[in-house]
Amino acid sequence: MCTGGIYWANIGRIVYGISEGRLLELTGADDKNPTFSMGADKVIAAGQKKIVLEGPVPEVEAEVVEVHKGFWNKK
């Protein structure tokens, strides 16, 4: 779920395995999947709700990357 959706759903904590930058490396530039290059910290800072942000979590990075490999189209 994107950070905007999490904000509006009143979820108070986000734990993520890899950074937005690392995810962008995996997704690449693709017209079918345009990315929004803004980290969750910036989205949360623009809001008025307290949301705890934890991550990236190094212990699960390899597993998260493996799940994404081959899923995204790269040009």
N, C-alpha and C positions, 0 to 999 in steps of 0.2 A: 504494500500500500504506500502511496506517496505521502510525503510529509503533510501536504495540504489536506489530504483526506484524513490523516491521523489527527490533525489539529481539529477539524470539524467534527470528528467522531468522539472528541473529548477523551482521547487516550492520553494518559499522563506520562508514559515512558516509552522511549524508543531504544532498542538495542539492535545494533547492526554489525554485520560481520566484515564488510569491506567498505572503503570510502567511495564517495561519488566519483572521484577521479579514477579509481581502480575499476569501477563498474563501466565507466566510459571507455576505458582501454579494452574491455571485453566486448562491449556492444559495437564500438566503432561508429563511423558516420554512415547512416543509412536513412534514405528518404522514407522508408516504411516504418522506421522507428526513430524519429527525431528525439534527441535527448535534450533535457533542460539542465544546463550546467550550473546548478546552484545547490550547494550542500544543505542538508537539513538544518544545520546550525543557523544559517542565514534566514531560512523560512521561519523557524521558531522565533528568532530575534525580532522579526517583523510583526509578530502576533502579540496578543495580550494575555495569553494563557501560559502557565508554568508547565513546561514539558521537560522531563529529564531526558537527556540524550547521552547514551553510552555507546562508544565504539570508535573506531573499528575494534573488533575483538580478534587479536592475533591467533588465539588458539583455534579458531574456526575458519580462518582466512582460506586455507588450502581447500577445505571442504566446500565453502561457498563458491570459490572460483571454479571448482570442478563441476558444480551444478550448472553454472552459466556457460561453460565451454560448449560450443557446438549449438547452443540455443539461439544466439543472436546472429543475424546476418552481418557479415563484414564486407565492405567493398574493397 
